């Protein structure tokens, strides 16, 4: 009986009229200036909310199913794929008075931020501040989670670490994510967002995000004593995951950064992590762009091909091993995944003008 009452407090709609649903008292988000093709404004009337969107495919007859859940509020509605794509082509973005994580759980999503497009594959995400207009386009089967955090709520979340029991909890204060949010809170107006892509070590990024998301949804749908603490803990687990360099590469992207540079920065991050020993095929799989396109992006910014750009990171790491360790050159060659020692010697001399042994003696 108790559980039944809890479910009845959730008002759920099933309709294709998005504006009607979001204007209802059951919605945690209200849309202002909804008829505008330029400046729709989303106001969040709760401290925290989740919006889960699922698209069945690219057919105009398909629907995007949307459910928004928060404390004691939930709405469910549908928007036709044809209408969503029409809004996208008409460039009808929105902005909001809260911080928003856009997390791709499955498939791929095209995110347009201030008119600049970028592809986000499963397991990747971005954090939009309160000053950017953005919108999404779905061209295949996918699911996306939007997490809205009010300024007061996220401030309280960070402040709680001040009285934390464990010293490691305070590490969040050294993260790019913390700096990004606190900068916007203290100096609002900067038009920027954070870009998160999984590291090479993060083998199942979407599955790990799914686990956290499922826990949050379960807690919101079936609250009990301690659920508020559980939600805060689950959100902290998400922020910790995204702030971990072993799990995600985080880049602060400002408005004057074009989409080509964003992709170039992603390539650079992955090369840094793998010491440049990442193949074109591996980059294609991680970034969901063709190798030819990635090659053109790198050439645009470096005048090098993708392979040569990767080698610059590899040779830099080799030089570091030679000067900072006592490992043999054979061991360094193997560590950097070279099967041909002669090839390694030739590449190193081409980059530094001396052999690895000579380089070590010069810097010993």
Order of alpha helices (4+ residues) and beta strands (2+ residues): alpha-alpha-beta-beta-beta-beta-beta-alpha-beta-beta-beta-beta-beta-beta-beta-alpha-alpha-beta-alpha-alpha-beta-alpha-alpha-alpha-alpha-alpha-alpha-alpha
